[in-house]
Every structure is written in structure tokens, then in C-alpha cells.
Amino acid sequence: MAKRLPPLNALKAFETAARHLSFTKAAEELFVTQAAVSHQIKSLESHLSTKLFLRRNRTLLLTEEGQGYFVELRDIFNHLQDATDRLLARGSKGAITVAAPPSFASQWLVSKISQFSSLHPDIDVRIKAVDLDDGFLDETIDIAIYYGKGNWGRVHSTKLHAEYLTPMCSPMLFQKGLPLETLADLKHHLLLHDSSRAAWKNWLRAFDIRGVNVNQGPMFSHTMLVLQAAALGQGIALSNTVLARPEIEAGRLICPFEESIESKDAFYLVCHQGQSEVSKIQVFREWMLAQVEDESA
């Protein structure tokens, strides 16, 4: 059976104290007390059954065994630091795979990704437009955009956009002669639904609007399809200006009312637990947050 290695903290305390020949300076470098360093050294000497230091006239000296052990450990820690630096360097470059819902990818991310590539040419961005199960992130994905309440326990999440829902439609809708001046006028129009009819029901309930037939109107699997249908004048969509921005800026969609409500769900940027500080992931997250802040300004 292999012998148990000494604790890493004790080895690091010894290497640092031996390098400085001072428990005090070792404590300062390691951000611990001098007593803690002394305790670690005693623990290591007990583990090795070998004296590593000698005190002579208030001077700290290495024993012959301590000197040999220090040289070996110094090289090991240097190799460990070099390996860590190389790993972090690789983490700041190379490819990064970003998974996002199709609507978010097409309506928001794709139009901005060239800016990121210009700022970080060493990072090759790969975008996957996929619908992800809540909380599931396979090993092929570095970062994903989730839509929900942010309570996924198996990933690290950062909130991006809050979602404020408001009706939007094509300017062509006004050419049909049907009124659309007040919220009550929604009863004269076909409502377009994203995945379910619940969003429209909650929105109308929030403003106490009655007489609108929410149980009619086509349903679409993705927000981008709802927005496309609305831009073609097929009805009124209930969406947020974040995803509808391209159509709104192009004049294909307008928001006829100022009223909006904040959805309980929002967009989140997520990554694997323990990888949030990987350089390329951190860089991409900070860039995303900066984009969101610029839009909110």
C-alpha cells in the first residue's frame, strides 16, 4: 500500500518558509498567522519523522534533510505553476460553444457576435440554436442562454434581460380599418400566441381587459415565428422589445400601447458549476452583460 502524502497546505508552508528562511515572511505570503505556519511545519516534521529547520541565534536554518526536500518541492511547485499558467492560457483562447434558444440566437445574438469576434479574435465562437431542457448542460457546451426563473441548481447562472411584455403589430394592421386605440380594442383583432395562451391571458388580466377571445389565434413554437407572423400583418403578438428590436428598428413592427408587464421569466447566461471563472467564459459573459447594459442605457 502506498504511503499517504503529507497535506498540501503543510508542504506549501514548508516551501514558502524555506524560500524566505522566515516563518513571519511565509505567513505574510500565505495570508495566515505565524503560529499557523509553525503548526504546519511541526505537523510536516511529525509526518516525515524528520527535522527540517534549526534555529540558531534567532536565525532560521534548514537541516541537511530540509535543504534537499526544499529543492525537490521547489521544482514541483514551479512545475505545478507552469502547468496552471498553460491551462489558463488555453482557457483564454480557442473555441467557445454558445447554445441559445433559436429566437434569442436569431433575433439578438447573431447580429452582435461580430463585435465580440473583433474584440477577441483569438476566441472562435460557435453558436448552437437549440432548445435546452431546464438545468441540463452537456459537456460540449461552454455557455448557454436559458429562459426561466433562474432556479437551476446544477449550473452557474447570471441574469441578462428582464422581459417586459407588450403588444406589437405591423403598421399594415391599421390599414384594415379595425380600431386599435385602446386596450379594449384588442377584441377586434386576432391574437398570436407563443407556445401557449397563458401569456396573453395573464397580460389582459393584469389590465382588467375583458371581452377578448384569447382562445382563438394561431400558436407558434418560437418567439421569432410569432414576430414574423405579426410583421406580416397576421395579428397582434405579445412579446418583449429585446427580441423584437430588429423588426421595431426596421419599422416592420410597432408597439401601439405603452402598457407592459414584467414577466416572471427572464433570460439567463449559464455555464457549468466551477467554470464561471474560466477566462474565455468570463470574457464572453462580461461582453454579454455590457451589451445588455448598453441597450438599457
Long-range contacts (C-beta under 8 A, 24 or more apart in sequence): 6-44, 6-47, 6-48, 7-40, 7-43, 7-44, 7-47, 9-40, 10-40, 10-41, 10-43, 10-44, 10-47, 11-44, 11-73, 12-77, 13-37, 13-40, 13-41, 13-44, 14-40, 14-41, 14-44, 14-52, 14-66, 14-69, 14-70, 14-73, 15-70, 15-73, 15-74, 15-77, 17-41, 17-53, 17-60, 18-52, 18-53, 18-62, 18-66, 18-67, 18-70, 18-73, 18-74, 19-70, 19-74, 21-59, 21-60, 21-61, 21-62, 22-60, 23-60, 88-279, 91-278, 91-279, 91-280, 91-281, 92-122, 92-123, 92-279, 92-280, 92-283, 93-122, 93-123, 93-280, 94-122, 94-123, 94-124, 94-280, 95-123, 95-124, 95-125, 95-126, 96-123, 96-124, 96-125, 96-126, 96-142, 96-143, 96-280, 96-281, 96-284, 97-126, 97-128, 97-140, 97-141, 97-142, 97-143, 98-125, 98-126, 98-127, 98-128, 98-141, 98-142, 98-143, 98-144, 98-145, 98-284, 99-127, 99-128, 99-129, 99-130, 99-132, 99-137, 99-141, 99-143, 99-144, 99-145, 100-127, 100-128, 100-129, 100-130, 100-144, 100-145, 101-129, 101-130, 101-131, 101-132, 101-145, 101-147, 101-222, 102-129, 102-130, 102-131, 102-222, 102-224, 103-222, 103-223, 103-224, 103-227, 103-243, 104-145, 104-147, 104-243, 104-267, 105-129, 105-145, 106-224, 107-223, 107-224, 107-227, 107-242, 107-243, 107-244, 107-245, 107-246, 108-242, 108-243, 108-245, 109-145, 111-246, 112-291, 115-287, 115-291, 116-284, 116-287, 119-287, 120-283, 120-287, 123-280, 123-283, 123-284, 125-284, 137-270, 137-271, 137-272, 142-271, 142-275, 142-278, 142-280, 142-281, 142-284, 143-269, 143-270, 143-271, 143-281, 143-284, 143-285, 144-269, 144-270, 144-271, 145-267, 145-268, 145-269, 145-270, 146-267, 146-268, 146-270, 147-265, 147-266, 147-267, 147-268, 148-265, 148-266, 148-268, 149-264, 149-265, 149-266, 150-266, 150-268, 152-268, 152-270, 154-273, 155-270, 155-271, 155-272, 155-273, 156-270, 156-271, 156-272, 156-273, 156-274, 156-275, 156-276, 157-268, 157-269, 157-270, 158-268, 158-269, 158-270, 158-285, 158-289, 159-266, 159-267, 159-268, 160-266, 160-267, 160-268, 160-269, 160-288, 160-289, 160-292, 161-240, 161-242, 161-266, 161-267, 161-292, 162-262, 162-263, 162-266, 163-240, 163-242, 163-262, 163-263, 163-265, 163-266, 163-267, 164-240, 164-241, 164-260, 164-261, 164-262, 164-263, 165-199, 165-203, 165-238, 165-239, 165-240, 165-260, 165-261, 165-262, 165-263, 166-238, 166-239, 166-240, 166-241, 166-255, 166-257, 166-258, 166-259, 166-260, 167-203, 167-236, 167-237, 167-238, 167-255, 167-256, 167-257, 168-227, 168-230, 168-236, 168-237, 168-238, 168-239, 168-241, 168-244, 168-247, 168-248, 168-253, 168-254, 168-255, 168-256, 169-230, 169-233, 169-235, 169-236, 169-237, 169-253, 169-254, 169-256, 170-230, 170-231, 170-232, 170-233, 170-252, 170-253, 170-254, 171-251, 171-254, 172-233, 173-233, 173-236, 176-233, 180-256, 183-207, 183-209, 183-257, 183-259, 184-209, 184-211, 186-212, 186-236, 187-211, 187-212, 187-213, 189-235, 189-236, 190-216, 190-217, 190-234, 190-235, 190-236, 191-216, 191-217, 191-235, 191-236, 191-238, 192-217, 192-218, 192-220, 192-226, 192-229, 192-230, 192-234, 192-235, 192-236, 192-237, 192-238, 193-217, 193-218, 193-219, 193-220, 193-226, 193-238, 194-219, 194-220, 194-222, 194-223, 194-226, 194-237, 194-238, 194-239, 195-219, 195-220, 195-221, 199-238, 199-263, 200-238, 202-261, 203-238, 203-261, 206-261, 207-259, 227-253, 242-267, 242-295, 245-295
